[in-house]
C-alpha cells in the first residue's frame, strides 16, 4: 500500500473528523508535530507527504527518494520549495479557499473588537465598574462607527472578496490593492493610495520572498494617521518591531493580528505588549466547518494523485 505521512496534524481532526478516505487507500502515519531533527526520519519512504507548517526545503525534498506527491494542509504553500519539487516532477497541491468564510468572519471579529472593545467593556460590567459608576451608560473607549470610512484590502482572493462584501454591508468604501502590482490597474488601486486612504487596512496576500516584511516602518509612516491594521494572512508580511513602534507612538490607532512571524511567539514578541494591539493564536482558519472542507479536499487531492490526475497543483 502507498505510504502516506502527515507531518503535523495538530488539532485538525478535533470535533470528530477522520481521514476515512485515505486510511482505506494507504498505510497512513500521522504526527501531531514534527521538528526539523525528526523530519527526515519520519518522512523517509513516504510516497505522499502532507504538511501544514513543517518546512520542506530543497535539501529535504531531494533526500526523500520515494517521494512523489506533496500535499499542503492549507491554502498558502510557502512552506514548500515548490521549485525543487517541480525539478523532480513532484506535484504540490494545496487546499484553496477552504477557510474563506471562517477567516473573513474572524477578520471582522478583530475589526469590531478594535472599534468596540467588547471584551474589555464586558469585563468592566462583570467586575463591578459599571455598578460603581452610578451611570446608566458607561464606556472606557469611544465607539467607532465604520459607515462612510475606507476599507483597504491588500489582496483580492476569496477571503479578501468576502471581507469586502461585509465591509460594503457596513457602508464602507472598499478598495483592493496588490503588493505584486503596486501601481494598480485592472480593478486594483495603487498601493500608495491604499495606504494613505484606508481607515482600516487588512492583509490578505501571499507570503513570498518579495512580500516578506513589506509592511515596514516606511510603509507605516505613509498610512493614514489613526488607522487600524489587520493581519489574518501571514505574520512575516509585517515587520513586527516597526508595527509595535507605530502603535506605541500613537501613529496608528490599533492593530489586530491572528498571525505572527514566529508561532508560537517568544514571550518577548513586541506585538504581545504593544499599545492597543490584539493578538489571537492563528485560529481564524480553525472552525469545524472549515476544517471539514480542508480534510475532504486534502483527501480528494491525494485520491486524484493516486488516480494519475493531480488537482489543485500549484507548481506544475
PAKOLGU-746738 format. One record per residue (C-alpha): z negated, y negated, x negated. Coordinates in steps of 0.1 Angstrom, whole numbers, m for minus. Each point is the difference from the previous one (the first is absolute). Example, Ala and Ser with C-alpha at 12.3 -4.5 7.8 and 13.67 -1.06 7.14 Angstrom:
m78  45  m123 $
7  m34  m14 $
END
This chain:
0  0  0 $
6  m36  m11 $
m30  m15  m18 $
m10  m33  15 $
m28  m21  m14 $
m16  m31  16 $
m17  m20  m27 $
m21  m24  20 $
m4  9  37 $
m32  m20  2 $
m11  m5  37 $
36  2  13 $
m7  30  23 $
m32  m13  16 $
0  2  38 $
15  35  3 $
33  m5  m18 $
15  30  m19 $
29  10  m23 $
9  27  25 $
38  m2  m6 $
1  2  m38 $
m29  24  m1 $
23  25  16 $
28  m7  m25 $
m18  m1  m33 $
m29  7  m23 $
m18  m32  7 $
m28  m14  m23 $
m17  m32  8 $
m24  m22  m19 $
m20  m29  13 $
5  m20  m32 $
17  6  m34 $
m9  m17  m32 $
26  m6  m28 $
m17  27  m20 $
4  25  28 $
35  m9  10 $
22  22  m22 $
m22  31  5 $
0  m3  37 $
37  m9  4 $
13  26  m24 $
22  26  17 $
4  m20  32 $
35  m3  15 $
m12  m27  24 $
m25  m27  m10 $
m16  m23  26 $
m18  m31  m11 $
m15  m31  15 $
m16  m21  m28 $
1  25  m29 $
27  m15  m24 $
29  22  m11 $
13  m15  m32 $
32  9  m19 $
m21  21  m24 $
m16  19  28 $
32  6  19 $
18  12  m31 $
m28  24  m8 $
1  18  34 $
29  23  m5 $
m2  17  35 $
m1  m33  19 $
29  m5  24 $
m14  m24  26 $
m26  m28  2 $
m14  m13  33 $
m20  m32  2 $
m26  0  26 $
6  m37  7 $
28  m25  5 $
m4  m17  m34 $
12  22  m28 $
m8  m20  m31 $
m24  28  m12 $
31  21  m9 $
24  m7  m28 $
30  4  23 $
25  m5  m28 $
m15  28  m20 $
2  22  31 $
36  m10  6 $
9  9  m36 $
m12  35  7 $
16  2  34 $
m33  0  18 $
0  m17  34 $
m29  m22  8 $
m8  m5  37 $
m24  m24  17 $
m13  m4  35 $
16  m32  14 $
m16  m21  27 $
m27  25  10 $
m27  m27  m2 $
18  m30  13 $
m21  m3  32 $
m32  8  m17 $
4  m23  m30 $
13  m29  22 $
m30  4  23 $
m24  m1  m31 $
19  m30  m13 $
m8  m19  32 $
m36  12  m1 $
m3  m16  m34 $
17  m32  11 $
m22  m3  31 $
m32  7  m20 $
9  m30  m22 $
6  m21  30 $
m31  10  20 $
m25  17  m23 $
m8  24  28 $
m22  23  m20 $
m22  m27  m14 $
m3  m17  33 $
m10  32  17 $
m26  6  m28 $
m14  m35  7 $
m5  10  37 $
m15  33  m9 $
m25  m14  m26 $
m13  m27  24 $
17  m31  m14 $
16  m8  33 $
m33  5  18 $
m18  m23  m24 $
26  m27  3 $
m8  m7  36 $
37  m8  5 $
22  16  26 $
29  0  m25 $
m6  7  m37 $
24  5  m29 $
m2  m1  m38 $
37  m6  m7 $
25  m20  21 $
26  23  17 $
36  m4  m10 $
28  1  26 $
32  15  m12 $
23  m14  27 $
26  m23  m16 $
m9  10  m35 $
24  16  m25 $
m1  37  m9 $
18  8  m33 $
9  36  m7 $
12  12  m34 $
21  30  10 $
18  10  32 $
m4  37  2 $
m15  18  31 $
m35  m12  m7 $
10  m36  m6 $
22  0  32 $
m29  13  21 $
m24  m26  m15 $
26  m26  9 $
2  11  36 $
m37  m3  4 $
0  m34  m17 $
26  m13  25 $
m22  13  28 $
m27  m23  m13 $
25  m29  1 $
5  m2  m38 $
31  m10  m18 $
11  30  m21 $
20  0  m33 $
10  29  m22 $
5  m3  m37 $
7  24  m28 $
m12  2  m36 $
33  17  m10 $
21  m28  17 $
m21  m31  m7 $
28  m24  10 $
1  14  35 $
31  6  21 $
10  27  25 $
m29  m9  23 $
m25  m6  m28 $
m16  m33  m8 $
m2  m11  m37 $
m32  12  m16 $
m9  m36  m9 $
1  m10  37 $
m21  30  10 $
m28  m7  m24 $
m1  m38  7 $
2  4  38 $
m20  30  9 $
m34  m4  16 $
m3  38  m2 $
19  18  m28 $
1  38  3 $
14  24  m26 $
22  30  12 $
22  6  m31 $
4  29  m24 $
m18  1  m34 $
27  0  m27 $
m1  m10  m37 $
15  m33  12 $
m25  m7  28 $
m32  11  m18 $
m23  m30  m3 $
25  m24  15 $
m27  m16  21 $
m17  m18  m29 $
m16  m33  m7 $
33  m19  0 $
10  15  34 $
m35  m7  14 $
2  m37  m11 $
31  m4  21 $
m14  15  31 $
m10  m22  29 $
m36  m13  m5 $
m23  18  24 $
23  29  5 $
m11  37  5 $
14  28  m21 $
2  36  13 $
10  30  m21 $
4  35  16 $
28  10  m23 $
m9  7  m36 $
m29  m15  m19 $
19  m5  m33 $
23  m25  17 $
m29  m25  m4 $
m17  m13  m32 $
m34  5  14 $
m19  m23  m24 $
24  m28  9 $
m5  5  37 $
m38  1  m4 $
3  m33  m20 $
21  m16  28 $
m25  11  27 $
m31  m10  m19 $
16  m34  m7 $
8  m5  37 $
37  m2  m5 $
5  28  25 $
m22  3  31 $
m3  37  m2 $
16  34  m9 $
m2  35  15 $
13  30  m19 $
1  37  7 $
13  9  m35 $
m11  m7  m35 $
16  5  m34 $
m27  26  m9 $
m12  23  28 $
m28  6  3 $
m8  m34  m16 $
m25  m6  m28 $
m32  m17  10 $
13  m31  m19 $
32  m3  20 $
4  m38  5 $
10  3  37 $
m31  18  10 $
m20  m31  m5 $
26  m28  6 $
m7  m27  25 $
12  9  36 $
17  32  m11 $
m1  32  21 $
8  33  m17 $
6  32  18 $
3  34  m18 $
38  7  3 $
m5  13  35 $
28  m17  20 $
22  30  m2 $
m27  25  11 $
0  1  38 $
2  36  13 $
34  m6  17 $
15  m15  m32 $
m14  29  m21 $
15  25  25 $
34  m16  m4 $
m4  1  m38 $
m9  37  0 $
29  9  24 $
26  m20  m19 $
m12  15  m34 $
4  35  15 $
35  m10  12 $
8  m13  m35 $
m11  33  m16 $
18  22  25 $
32  m21  m4 $
m1  5  m38 $
m6  37  4 $
30  2  23 $
21  m18  m26 $
4  m34  17 $
m28  m23  m12 $
m8  m30  23 $
m17  m34  m6 $
11  2  m36 $
m7  m32  m20 $
17  8  m33 $
33  19  5 $
END
